[in-house]
Amino acid sequence: MPASPTTRRMPRALLAVLALAAGLMVATDFAEARVGRSGSFGSRGSRTWSTPAPTPTAPTAQPMQRSATPNTTQPGATQPGVTQPGAAARPAGGLFNRPGLMGGLMGGLLGAGIFGLLMGTGFFSGLGSLAGILGFVLQMVLIVIVARLVLGWWRSRNQQPSYAGGPAGPRPGPMSRDPHAEGAASGSAMGAPDGAARAGFGTGPRGKPLKLAASDFDSFERTLGEVQEAYGRDDRATLDRLLTPEMAGYIGEELDELARDGLVNRLSDVKLLQGDLSEAWSEPDEGGTSEYATVAMRYELKDALVERATGRLVQGDPDRPTQATEFWTFVRRPGGAWKVSAIQQG
């Protein structure tokens, strides 16, 4: 019996569905593909599992998701999502184990097909023929687009600096160097006594308060740009100089994954818009004494994901800056150079 027109069209239509699914997978996996891909990882010494103190730049902070520092805040408990350098950053497995959009999309298609088989009407009958499958995929695409637009609007609205009740005079530069603010944040942020618990921000600070100089803030701002631009060039030597070994391991995994996918993340025109100190302290460790500073920074940069071989744009806009708000933690030996030891999302 000759194949029906619908049957002859199915391979081409299925190829179109798979191509669309692959595009959605890339967009989902590499959304906000700058350094760290919007994750929270690294180490902050004894404060690794205490959320950074709030600041006017970033009133909230996400907890650490990945760190080589053991979580001793809850003895006997395991920290969900904690992995070590060299471990897989994403769940292992094939297409159906991917979180987010593709997991739901493929799971829905599989469930509908099994339902059709059980009813004796065919694998694709659960979605009412191939046209139903395409309609379902298009609906999912529209939902993702709308969700991303709403999320982008919400982020841009909440990233605007707020100075409620503040003076109307000129503001300091992007990185606040107000010695009074530094003193409050160095001991404990927002004026809370040193060592006191802060509701919603974990336990009180540990370690000895550390006073920072203007040159330290200049170093933080400069390092922000150097790290982002070195990441965009896949410059491992510069990243090794600017990052702790733990952070260099995490970032190296990201760059390796981009290379395997034939992609490169072009980052440029990094500009600090606003920043201030969250916490600064020193503490003893196995090598002597380490000094830490956690700084909240709101910055903009041009972020574009392109094919390494052809230069074809995959995601982002190389001409339009985007904004991000993050906590960056820096560490050094007394008198040495600062290195990035952690990045957390604001």
C-alpha positions as CSV (number, residue, x, y, z in Angstrom):
1,M,0.0,0.0,0.0
2,P,1.5,3.4,-1.0
3,A,2.3,5.7,1.9
4,S,-0.1,8.5,2.5
5,P,0.9,12.2,2.0
6,T,0.9,12.6,5.8
7,T,3.3,9.7,6.2
8,R,5.6,11.0,3.5
9,R,5.7,14.4,5.2
10,M,6.5,13.1,8.7
11,P,10.3,12.7,8.4
12,R,10.7,16.3,7.2
13,A,8.4,17.6,9.9
14,L,10.1,15.6,12.6
15,L,13.5,17.0,11.5
16,A,12.0,20.5,11.9
17,V,10.9,19.7,15.4
18,L,14.3,18.3,16.3
19,A,16.0,21.3,14.9
20,L,13.8,23.6,16.9
21,A,14.4,21.5,20.0
22,A,18.1,21.7,19.5
23,G,18.0,25.5,19.2
24,L,15.9,25.7,22.4
25,M,18.4,23.5,24.2
26,V,21.3,25.8,23.3
27,A,19.4,28.8,24.4
28,T,18.5,27.2,27.7
29,D,22.0,25.8,28.5
30,F,23.9,29.0,27.7
31,A,21.4,31.6,28.9
32,E,23.4,34.5,30.4
33,A,26.7,32.8,29.4
34,R,29.1,35.3,31.0
35,V,31.6,34.1,33.6
36,G,29.9,31.6,35.9
37,R,26.7,31.4,33.9
38,S,24.7,33.1,36.6
39,G,25.8,30.5,39.2
40,S,27.1,30.9,42.8
41,F,30.3,29.0,43.4
42,G,33.7,29.3,45.1
43,S,35.0,29.7,48.6
44,R,34.9,32.5,51.2
45,G,36.9,30.9,53.9
46,S,34.9,30.4,57.1
47,R,32.1,32.4,55.7
48,T,31.5,30.2,52.6
49,W,28.1,29.0,53.8
50,S,27.0,32.3,55.3
51,T,25.3,34.5,52.8
52,P,27.1,37.8,52.2
53,A,25.8,40.8,54.1
54,P,23.3,43.0,52.1
55,T,24.4,46.3,50.6
56,P,22.6,49.1,48.7
57,T,23.9,47.6,45.4
58,A,22.6,44.1,46.2
59,P,20.1,43.8,49.0
60,T,19.9,40.0,48.6
61,A,22.4,37.2,47.7
62,Q,22.0,33.7,46.6
63,P,23.5,31.0,48.8
64,M,26.6,29.1,47.6
65,Q,25.8,26.3,45.2
66,R,29.2,24.8,44.6
67,S,32.3,24.9,46.8
68,A,35.4,22.9,47.8
69,T,34.9,24.2,51.4
70,P,33.0,21.6,53.5
71,N,29.7,22.8,54.9
72,T,30.1,22.7,58.7
73,T,27.0,24.9,59.4
74,Q,24.9,21.8,59.8
75,P,26.9,18.9,61.1
76,G,26.0,15.5,59.5
77,A,23.9,17.2,56.7
78,T,24.9,17.1,53.1
79,Q,24.7,20.3,51.1
80,P,22.5,19.8,48.0
81,G,24.1,20.7,44.7
82,V,27.7,20.9,46.1
83,T,30.3,19.6,43.8
84,Q,34.1,19.7,43.7
85,P,36.3,21.0,40.9
86,G,36.5,18.5,38.1
87,A,33.0,17.1,38.8
88,A,30.2,17.5,36.4
89,A,28.4,20.8,36.7
90,R,25.2,19.4,35.3
91,P,23.2,16.2,35.9
92,A,24.6,13.3,33.9
93,G,22.5,11.6,31.3
94,G,20.9,12.1,28.0
95,L,18.2,14.4,26.7
96,F,15.5,13.4,29.2
97,N,17.7,14.2,32.2
98,R,18.2,17.8,31.2
99,P,16.5,20.2,33.6
100,G,14.1,22.9,32.6
101,L,12.4,23.3,29.2
102,M,13.8,20.3,27.4
103,G,13.1,17.9,30.2
104,G,9.4,19.1,30.4
105,L,9.0,19.1,26.6
106,M,10.4,15.7,26.0
107,G,8.7,14.3,29.0
108,G,5.4,15.6,27.7
109,L,5.8,14.2,24.3
110,L,6.8,10.8,25.6
111,G,3.9,10.7,28.0
112,A,1.5,11.6,25.2
113,G,2.9,8.9,23.0
114,I,2.7,6.2,25.7
115,F,-0.9,7.3,26.3
116,G,-1.7,6.8,22.6
117,L,-0.2,3.4,22.6
118,L,-2.1,2.3,25.6
119,M,-5.4,3.4,24.0
120,G,-4.5,1.5,20.8
121,T,-4.5,4.5,18.6
122,G,-0.8,4.9,17.9
123,F,2.2,6.6,19.5
124,F,1.4,10.2,18.3
125,S,-2.4,10.0,18.8
126,G,-2.0,11.3,22.4
127,L,-1.3,14.7,20.9
128,G,-3.8,14.5,18.1
129,S,-1.5,13.8,15.1
130,L,1.7,15.5,14.0
131,A,0.0,18.8,13.8
132,G,-0.8,18.5,17.5
133,I,2.9,18.0,18.2
134,L,4.0,21.0,16.3
135,G,1.3,23.1,17.9
136,F,2.5,21.9,21.3
137,V,6.1,22.8,20.5
138,L,5.1,26.3,19.3
139,Q,3.1,26.9,22.4
140,M,6.1,26.0,24.5
141,V,8.3,28.3,22.5
142,L,5.9,31.2,23.0
143,I,5.8,30.5,26.8
144,V,9.6,30.6,27.0
145,I,9.8,33.8,25.1
146,V,7.1,35.5,27.3
147,A,8.8,34.2,30.4
148,R,12.2,35.5,29.4
149,L,10.8,38.9,28.5
150,V,9.0,39.1,31.9
151,L,12.1,38.0,33.8
152,G,14.3,40.5,31.9
153,W,11.8,43.3,32.8
154,W,11.7,42.3,36.4
155,R,15.5,42.1,36.7
156,S,16.1,45.5,35.0
157,R,13.4,47.0,37.3
158,N,15.1,45.6,40.5
159,Q,18.6,46.4,39.4
160,Q,18.0,50.1,39.4
161,P,19.9,51.8,42.3
162,S,17.7,53.0,45.1
163,Y,18.7,55.8,47.5
164,A,15.5,56.1,49.5
165,G,16.0,58.7,52.1
166,G,19.5,59.5,51.0
167,P,21.0,63.0,50.3
168,A,20.3,64.7,47.0
169,G,24.0,65.6,46.6
170,P,26.5,64.0,44.2
171,R,27.2,60.3,44.7
172,P,30.6,58.7,45.0
173,G,32.1,56.7,42.1
174,P,30.9,53.3,41.0
175,M,32.7,51.5,43.8
176,S,31.8,53.2,47.1
177,R,34.8,54.2,49.2
178,D,33.0,55.9,52.0
179,P,35.2,55.2,55.1
180,H,32.1,55.1,57.3
181,A,30.4,52.5,55.1
182,E,33.6,50.5,55.0
183,G,33.9,50.4,58.7
184,A,30.3,49.2,59.1
185,A,30.6,46.6,56.5
186,S,34.0,45.4,57.7
187,G,32.8,44.6,61.2
188,S,29.3,43.5,60.3
189,A,27.1,44.9,57.5
190,M,24.2,47.3,57.9
191,G,25.3,48.3,61.4
192,A,24.7,44.9,63.1
193,P,27.1,44.2,65.9
194,D,30.1,42.0,64.9
195,G,29.2,38.3,65.5
196,A,25.5,38.9,65.8
197,A,23.0,36.9,63.8
198,R,21.4,38.6,60.8
199,A,17.9,37.5,60.0
200,G,17.9,35.8,56.6
201,F,21.7,36.1,56.1
202,G,23.0,33.1,58.1
203,T,25.3,33.4,61.1
204,G,27.2,36.5,62.1
205,P,30.7,37.2,60.6
206,R,33.7,35.2,61.7
207,G,37.3,36.4,61.6
208,K,38.9,39.7,62.3
209,P,37.5,42.9,60.6
210,L,39.7,44.2,57.9
211,K,40.1,47.8,56.8
212,L,40.5,48.4,53.1
213,A,42.2,51.2,51.2
214,A,41.1,53.0,48.0
215,S,43.7,51.0,46.0
216,D,41.9,47.8,47.0
217,F,38.6,49.0,45.5
218,D,40.5,50.0,42.3
219,S,41.9,46.5,42.2
220,F,38.4,44.9,42.5
221,E,37.1,47.1,39.7
222,R,40.0,46.4,37.4
223,T,39.9,42.6,38.1
224,L,36.2,42.5,37.2
225,G,37.0,43.7,33.7
226,E,40.1,41.6,33.3
227,V,38.4,38.4,34.3
228,Q,35.4,38.9,32.0
229,E,37.6,39.8,29.0
230,A,40.0,36.9,29.6
231,Y,37.1,34.6,29.7
232,G,35.9,35.9,26.3
233,R,39.4,35.3,24.8
234,D,39.7,31.8,26.4
235,D,42.9,33.2,28.0
236,R,43.7,30.5,30.6
237,A,47.0,32.0,31.6
238,T,45.4,35.4,32.6
239,L,42.6,33.6,34.4
240,D,45.1,31.5,36.4
241,R,46.7,34.7,37.5
242,L,43.5,36.4,38.6
243,L,41.6,33.4,40.1
244,T,42.2,31.0,42.9
245,P,43.0,27.4,41.8
246,E,39.5,26.4,42.7
247,M,37.8,29.1,40.7
248,A,40.2,28.5,37.8
249,G,39.1,24.9,37.8
250,Y,35.4,25.8,37.6
251,I,35.9,28.4,34.9
252,G,38.1,26.0,33.0
253,E,35.3,23.5,32.9
254,E,33.0,26.1,31.4
255,L,35.5,27.0,28.7
256,D,36.1,23.3,27.9
257,E,32.3,22.8,27.5
258,L,32.0,25.8,25.2
259,A,34.9,24.4,23.1
260,R,33.3,21.0,22.9
261,D,30.2,22.6,21.5
262,G,32.2,24.7,19.0
263,L,31.2,28.0,20.7
264,V,33.0,31.0,22.2
265,N,31.5,33.6,24.6
266,R,32.6,37.0,23.4
267,L,32.6,39.5,26.4
268,S,33.7,43.1,26.0
269,D,33.1,46.7,27.2
270,V,32.8,45.7,30.9
271,K,31.8,48.8,33.0
272,L,31.2,48.9,36.7
273,L,28.0,50.9,37.3
274,Q,27.7,50.6,41.1
275,G,29.5,48.7,43.8
276,D,30.1,48.7,47.6
277,L,31.7,46.5,50.3
278,S,29.7,43.8,51.9
279,E,32.3,42.2,54.2
280,A,36.0,42.4,54.7
281,W,37.9,40.2,57.2
282,S,41.1,38.2,57.9
283,E,41.3,34.7,59.3
284,P,44.0,32.1,60.0
285,D,44.4,29.1,57.8
286,E,46.8,26.3,57.1
287,G,49.2,28.6,55.2
288,G,49.1,31.5,57.7
289,T,46.6,34.3,57.4
290,S,44.2,35.1,54.5
291,E,42.4,38.4,53.9
292,Y,39.0,38.3,52.3
293,A,36.7,41.0,50.9
294,T,33.3,40.4,49.5
295,V,32.1,43.2,47.2
296,A,28.6,43.7,45.6
297,M,28.9,45.0,42.0
298,R,26.4,46.0,39.4
299,Y,28.0,46.1,36.0
300,E,27.2,46.0,32.3
301,L,29.0,44.3,29.5
302,K,28.4,43.1,25.9
303,D,27.8,39.4,26.0
304,A,27.5,37.3,22.8
305,L,27.7,33.6,22.2
306,V,29.1,32.8,18.7
307,E,30.2,29.7,16.7
308,R,34.0,29.4,17.0
309,A,34.5,28.4,13.4
310,T,32.1,30.7,11.6
311,G,31.5,33.6,13.9
312,R,27.8,33.1,13.5
313,L,25.8,34.7,16.4
314,V,24.0,32.0,18.5
315,Q,22.8,34.1,21.4
316,G,23.0,37.6,22.8
317,D,23.7,40.9,21.1
318,P,27.3,42.0,20.5
319,D,26.2,45.7,20.3
320,R,23.8,46.0,23.2
321,P,25.1,45.9,26.8
322,T,23.4,43.8,29.4
323,Q,23.5,44.2,33.2
324,A,24.3,41.8,36.1
325,T,24.5,42.2,39.9
326,E,26.8,39.9,41.7
327,F,28.9,39.5,44.9
328,W,32.6,38.8,44.1
329,T,34.8,37.6,46.9
330,F,38.6,38.4,46.7
331,V,41.3,36.8,48.8
332,R,45.0,37.5,49.3
333,R,47.9,37.0,51.7
334,P,48.7,40.1,53.6
335,G,50.5,42.5,51.3
336,G,49.9,40.2,48.2
337,A,47.7,40.6,45.2
338,W,43.9,40.0,45.3
339,K,42.5,37.0,43.5
340,V,38.8,36.1,42.9
341,S,37.8,33.2,45.2
342,A,34.0,33.2,44.8
343,I,31.1,34.6,42.7
344,Q,27.5,34.7,43.9
345,Q,24.4,36.1,42.3
346,G,22.7,39.1,43.8
